[in-house]
Amino acid sequence: MSNVIVRDVTPNEGPEDLPSAQPSSSKPKSYTHLIAGGFGGMCGAIVTSPFDVVKTRLQSDLFQAQHQRSAPGAGGAVSSARSLLYNFVETGHILRSIYRDESPRALFKGLGPTLVGVIPAHSIKFYTYGNGKTIIAERFNDGRENSRVHLAAAAISGIATGTATNPIWVVKTRLQLAAERTSAAGGQRVLHGSWWTIKNIMREEGVRGFYKGLGASYLGVTEGTIQWVLYEQMKGFAQGQGGATEWLGMMGSAGGAKCVASLITYPHEVLRTRLRQPLVNGVVKYKGVVQTLKLIVAEEGARALYGGLSAHLMRVVPNAAVMFSIYEGVLRWAPY
């Protein structure tokens, strides 16, 4: 008869002392990343939508002249040698002018397609990244995560997200660059919606029109990789602090990582916006990434590659803090 060893658990012995205290099911389900990313992205987009409108207009040459003429101090020393501080002041002035001259609703132009794009985009991004880093670590790095694993997962996530959602961002950009028109009958202001914009793009440019700026979006994959790697590293310092301190640290990590990544890679945002602009008198001005880069520098100088940077930072930094904190919260408290 074989001996049977019975192991008693003493009152002082905690679960951590047992051989397999944490069940394998404690890891988030794959679909949890999908839900958490979509919900976080939606909340962040709604809160920061006005800054997104300002950023898009400052990136485009269609609105630059208009806003420069109306900006305080235009034509003087400030406009010729703008400081970063003045760019933030300019952002506030443009927000006020849009509210006054167009309508409060104009501050949320493109929010419909933004939400239509943000929810699947961030669902795809967080789903592919969250599950991708696990798969890559298990198959290629003995189950351990490190910066190389995070970088590879972020690159795959960025390419998948950009390819899937590019048509939505084209429609959003066109809506944000569309000025309100006054109808001939009754003098009422008219705002064209998403469906009209979709039909107009299809009629004038065909299916290819929905994929304008895709090359610049792929350049933007570098921003996502930098952001994810920095976030994972910075988050490590905040984890284990507990309570509000840990959450504030994670929010700061998300915002700080996004700020650094945006400053490094921002010109691709301007290139992408220019490539997605509508036709002007039936003419396509910007035709490719390299051609657009050369044309902007030749006509407007290298400074134009950072047009709208202040509005961009005012949008993406709090957006990232909100989005990542909600994402982490859903992962932590979701039932598995």
C-alpha positions as CSV (number, residue, x, y, z in Angstrom):
1,M,0.0,0.0,0.0
2,S,1.4,3.3,-1.0
3,N,1.9,6.0,1.6
4,V,-0.4,9.0,1.3
5,I,1.0,12.3,2.5
6,V,-1.6,14.7,3.8
7,R,-0.5,18.3,3.9
8,D,-2.2,20.4,6.6
9,V,-2.5,24.2,6.1
10,T,-1.9,25.9,9.4
11,P,-3.8,29.1,10.3
12,N,-0.6,31.2,9.9
13,E,0.0,29.9,6.4
14,G,-1.4,32.2,3.7
15,P,-2.5,31.4,0.1
16,E,0.8,32.6,-1.2
17,D,2.6,29.7,0.5
18,L,0.6,27.1,-1.4
19,P,2.1,25.6,-4.6
20,S,-0.6,27.0,-7.0
21,A,-2.4,29.7,-5.2
22,Q,-3.3,31.8,-8.2
23,P,-5.4,30.1,-10.8
24,S,-4.5,30.4,-14.5
25,S,-7.9,31.9,-15.1
26,S,-6.9,35.1,-13.3
27,K,-5.4,36.4,-16.5
28,P,-7.8,38.7,-18.4
29,K,-9.9,37.0,-21.0
30,S,-8.9,38.1,-24.5
31,Y,-12.1,39.9,-25.2
32,T,-11.7,42.0,-22.0
33,H,-9.0,44.0,-23.7
34,L,-11.4,44.6,-26.5
35,I,-14.1,46.0,-24.2
36,A,-11.8,48.0,-22.0
37,G,-10.0,49.6,-24.9
38,G,-13.2,50.6,-26.6
39,F,-14.8,52.1,-23.5
40,G,-11.7,54.0,-22.5
41,G,-11.2,55.4,-26.0
42,M,-14.8,56.5,-26.1
43,C,-14.6,58.5,-22.8
44,G,-11.3,60.1,-23.8
45,A,-12.6,61.2,-27.2
46,I,-15.8,62.9,-25.9
47,V,-13.9,64.8,-23.2
48,T,-11.2,66.2,-25.6
49,S,-13.2,66.6,-28.9
50,P,-12.9,70.4,-29.1
51,F,-9.1,70.2,-29.1
52,D,-9.2,67.6,-31.8
53,V,-11.1,70.1,-34.1
54,V,-8.6,72.8,-33.4
55,K,-5.7,70.5,-34.0
56,T,-7.0,69.3,-37.3
57,R,-7.6,72.9,-38.6
58,L,-4.1,74.1,-37.5
59,Q,-2.6,71.1,-39.3
60,S,-4.4,72.0,-42.5
61,D,-3.5,74.8,-44.8
62,L,-7.2,75.4,-45.6
63,F,-7.8,77.1,-42.3
64,Q,-4.4,78.5,-41.3
65,A,-4.9,81.9,-43.1
66,Q,-8.3,82.4,-41.6
67,H,-7.2,81.7,-38.0
68,Q,-3.9,83.7,-38.4
69,R,-5.9,86.8,-39.5
70,S,-8.3,86.6,-36.6
71,A,-5.7,85.8,-34.0
72,P,-4.6,88.6,-31.6
73,G,-1.3,90.1,-32.6
74,A,-1.4,88.6,-36.2
75,G,1.1,90.1,-38.5
76,G,3.3,91.3,-35.6
77,A,6.3,89.9,-33.9
78,V,4.4,87.2,-32.2
79,S,3.1,85.6,-35.3
80,S,6.5,85.6,-37.0
81,A,8.3,84.0,-34.1
82,R,5.7,82.1,-32.1
83,S,6.7,80.6,-28.8
84,L,5.2,77.5,-27.5
85,L,3.4,79.5,-24.9
86,Y,1.7,81.6,-27.6
87,N,0.6,78.4,-29.3
88,F,-1.4,77.5,-26.3
89,V,-2.9,81.0,-26.2
90,E,-3.7,80.7,-29.9
91,T,-5.5,77.4,-29.2
92,G,-7.8,79.0,-26.7
93,H,-8.5,81.9,-29.1
94,I,-9.5,79.5,-31.9
95,L,-11.8,77.6,-29.6
96,R,-13.5,80.9,-28.7
97,S,-13.7,82.0,-32.4
98,I,-15.2,78.6,-33.5
99,Y,-17.8,78.9,-30.6
100,R,-18.6,82.5,-31.5
101,D,-18.5,82.5,-35.3
102,E,-19.8,79.1,-36.1
103,S,-21.7,77.5,-33.2
104,P,-21.0,75.5,-30.0
105,R,-21.9,72.4,-32.0
106,A,-19.0,73.1,-34.3
107,L,-16.6,72.4,-31.5
108,F,-17.7,68.8,-31.8
109,K,-17.5,68.4,-35.6
110,G,-16.5,65.0,-36.6
111,L,-17.4,63.5,-33.2
112,G,-19.8,61.0,-34.7
113,P,-17.1,59.4,-37.0
114,T,-14.6,59.9,-34.2
115,L,-16.6,57.7,-31.9
116,V,-17.4,55.3,-34.7
117,G,-13.6,55.2,-35.3
118,V,-12.3,55.4,-31.8
119,I,-14.3,52.6,-30.3
120,P,-13.2,49.9,-32.9
121,A,-9.8,51.5,-33.2
122,H,-9.0,51.3,-29.5
123,S,-10.7,48.0,-29.2
124,I,-8.5,46.6,-31.9
125,K,-5.4,48.4,-30.6
126,F,-5.7,47.2,-27.0
127,Y,-7.0,43.7,-28.1
128,T,-4.0,43.1,-30.4
129,Y,-1.5,44.6,-28.0
130,G,-2.8,43.0,-24.8
131,N,-3.1,39.6,-26.3
132,G,-0.1,40.0,-28.7
133,K,2.4,40.7,-25.9
134,T,1.2,37.6,-24.1
135,I,1.5,35.4,-27.2
136,I,4.9,36.8,-28.2
137,A,6.3,36.4,-24.7
138,E,5.1,32.8,-24.4
139,R,6.3,31.7,-27.8
140,F,9.5,33.7,-28.2
141,N,10.7,34.8,-24.8
142,D,10.0,31.9,-22.3
143,G,6.8,33.7,-21.0
144,R,8.7,36.8,-19.9
145,E,7.8,40.3,-21.0
146,N,10.4,42.9,-21.8
147,S,10.8,46.0,-23.9
148,R,11.4,44.0,-27.1
149,V,8.1,42.1,-26.5
150,H,6.3,45.3,-25.9
151,L,7.7,47.0,-29.0
152,A,6.8,44.1,-31.3
153,A,3.3,43.9,-29.9
154,A,2.8,47.7,-30.2
155,A,4.0,47.6,-33.9
156,I,1.6,44.8,-34.8
157,S,-1.2,46.6,-33.0
158,G,-0.5,49.9,-34.8
159,I,-0.5,48.4,-38.3
160,A,-3.7,46.4,-37.7
161,T,-5.5,49.4,-36.2
162,G,-4.4,51.9,-38.9
163,T,-5.4,49.6,-41.8
164,A,-8.8,48.8,-40.3
165,T,-9.9,52.3,-39.4
166,N,-8.3,54.6,-42.0
167,P,-11.6,55.2,-43.9
168,I,-13.2,56.5,-40.7
169,W,-10.5,59.0,-40.0
170,V,-10.7,60.3,-43.6
171,V,-14.4,61.1,-43.1
172,K,-13.7,62.6,-39.7
173,T,-11.0,64.9,-41.1
174,R,-13.2,66.0,-44.0
175,L,-16.0,66.9,-41.6
176,Q,-13.6,68.9,-39.3
177,L,-12.3,70.9,-42.3
178,A,-15.7,71.6,-43.7
179,A,-16.8,75.2,-42.9
180,E,-20.5,75.8,-42.3
181,R,-22.3,77.0,-45.3
182,T,-25.3,79.4,-45.5
183,S,-28.2,78.0,-47.5
184,A,-29.7,80.2,-50.2
185,A,-33.2,79.7,-48.8
186,G,-33.7,81.3,-45.4
187,G,-30.0,82.0,-44.7
188,Q,-29.8,79.0,-42.4
189,R,-26.5,77.5,-41.5
190,V,-25.9,74.0,-43.0
191,L,-23.6,71.4,-41.7
192,H,-23.0,68.4,-44.0
193,G,-23.0,65.1,-42.1
194,S,-21.1,61.9,-42.3
195,W,-23.3,60.2,-44.9
196,W,-23.0,63.2,-47.3
197,T,-19.2,63.2,-46.8
198,I,-19.0,59.5,-47.5
199,K,-21.0,59.8,-50.7
200,N,-19.0,62.8,-51.8
201,I,-15.6,61.0,-51.3
202,M,-16.9,58.0,-53.2
203,R,-18.2,60.1,-56.1
204,E,-15.1,62.3,-56.5
205,E,-12.3,60.0,-55.5
206,G,-13.6,56.4,-55.4
207,V,-12.6,53.8,-52.9
208,R,-9.0,54.9,-52.9
209,G,-10.1,58.2,-51.4
210,F,-10.9,56.4,-48.1
211,Y,-7.3,55.3,-47.8
212,K,-5.6,58.6,-48.2
213,G,-3.0,59.2,-45.5
214,L,-2.5,55.4,-44.8
215,G,1.2,55.7,-45.5
216,A,1.5,58.5,-42.9
217,S,-0.6,56.4,-40.5
218,Y,2.0,53.6,-40.8
219,L,4.7,56.2,-40.0
220,G,2.6,56.8,-36.9
221,V,3.2,53.3,-35.7
222,T,6.5,54.5,-34.3
223,E,4.5,56.8,-32.0
224,G,2.5,53.9,-30.7
225,T,5.5,51.8,-30.1
226,I,7.3,54.5,-28.2
227,Q,4.2,55.2,-26.1
228,W,3.6,51.6,-25.2
229,V,7.2,50.9,-24.3
230,L,7.5,54.0,-22.2
231,Y,4.1,53.4,-20.5
232,E,5.1,49.8,-19.5
233,Q,8.3,51.0,-18.0
234,M,6.8,54.0,-16.2
235,K,3.9,52.0,-15.0
236,G,6.2,49.6,-13.3
237,F,7.3,52.4,-10.8
238,A,3.6,53.1,-9.9
239,Q,2.5,49.5,-9.4
240,G,2.3,48.2,-5.9
241,Q,1.9,51.7,-4.3
242,G,-1.8,51.0,-3.7
243,G,-4.8,53.2,-3.5
244,A,-5.0,56.6,-5.2
245,T,-1.2,56.9,-5.4
246,E,-1.0,54.0,-7.7
247,W,-3.8,55.2,-10.0
248,L,-2.4,58.7,-10.1
249,G,0.9,57.2,-11.0
250,M,-0.6,55.1,-13.8
251,M,-2.5,58.2,-15.2
252,G,0.7,60.2,-15.1
253,S,2.6,57.4,-16.8
254,A,0.0,57.2,-19.6
255,G,0.0,61.0,-20.1
256,G,3.8,61.3,-19.9
257,A,4.4,58.5,-22.3
258,K,2.0,60.0,-24.8
259,C,3.5,63.4,-24.5
260,V,7.0,62.2,-25.2
261,A,5.9,60.0,-28.1
262,S,3.9,62.8,-29.6
263,L,6.8,65.3,-29.4
264,I,9.1,62.9,-31.2
265,T,6.8,61.8,-34.0
266,Y,4.4,64.7,-34.4
267,P,5.1,65.7,-38.1
268,H,3.4,62.5,-39.3
269,E,0.2,63.9,-38.0
270,V,0.5,67.0,-40.2
271,L,1.4,64.9,-43.2
272,R,-1.6,62.6,-42.6
273,T,-4.0,65.6,-42.3
274,R,-2.8,67.2,-45.5
275,L,-3.1,63.9,-47.4
276,R,-6.7,63.6,-46.2
277,Q,-7.8,67.1,-47.2
278,P,-10.6,67.5,-49.7
279,L,-10.0,68.4,-53.3
280,V,-9.5,72.1,-54.0
281,N,-11.1,73.1,-57.3
282,G,-10.9,69.5,-58.4
283,V,-7.1,69.4,-57.9
284,V,-5.2,67.0,-55.6
285,K,-2.4,69.1,-54.0
286,Y,-0.9,66.4,-51.7
287,K,-0.2,63.1,-53.4
288,G,2.2,61.1,-51.2
289,V,4.1,61.2,-48.0
290,V,7.5,62.3,-49.5
291,Q,5.9,64.8,-51.9
292,T,3.8,66.3,-49.1
293,L,6.8,66.6,-46.8
294,K,8.8,68.4,-49.5
295,L,6.0,70.7,-50.5
296,I,5.2,71.8,-46.9
297,V,8.8,72.6,-46.2
298,A,9.2,74.4,-49.5
299,E,6.1,76.5,-49.2
300,E,5.7,77.0,-45.4
301,G,9.0,76.0,-43.8
302,A,9.8,73.2,-41.4
303,R,7.8,75.0,-38.6
304,A,4.6,74.0,-40.4
305,L,5.3,70.4,-39.6
306,Y,4.4,71.2,-36.0
307,G,1.2,73.1,-36.7
308,G,-1.4,72.4,-34.1
309,L,1.0,70.8,-31.7
310,S,-0.3,72.7,-28.7
311,A,-3.9,71.7,-29.4
312,H,-2.7,68.2,-30.0
313,L,-0.9,67.9,-26.7
314,M,-3.9,69.5,-24.9
315,R,-6.0,66.7,-26.3
316,V,-3.9,63.6,-26.3
317,V,-2.2,63.9,-22.9
318,P,-5.5,64.0,-20.9
319,N,-7.0,61.6,-23.4
320,A,-4.3,59.0,-22.8
321,A,-4.6,59.5,-19.0
322,V,-8.4,58.9,-19.1
323,M,-8.2,56.1,-21.6
324,F,-5.5,54.1,-20.0
325,S,-6.8,54.5,-16.4
326,I,-10.2,53.2,-17.6
327,Y,-8.6,50.4,-19.5
328,E,-6.5,49.3,-16.5
329,G,-9.5,49.6,-14.3
330,V,-11.7,47.4,-16.5
331,L,-8.9,44.8,-16.7
332,R,-8.5,44.8,-12.9
333,W,-12.1,44.6,-11.9
334,A,-13.7,42.7,-14.8
335,P,-15.1,39.3,-13.8
336,Y,-13.0,36.5,-15.3
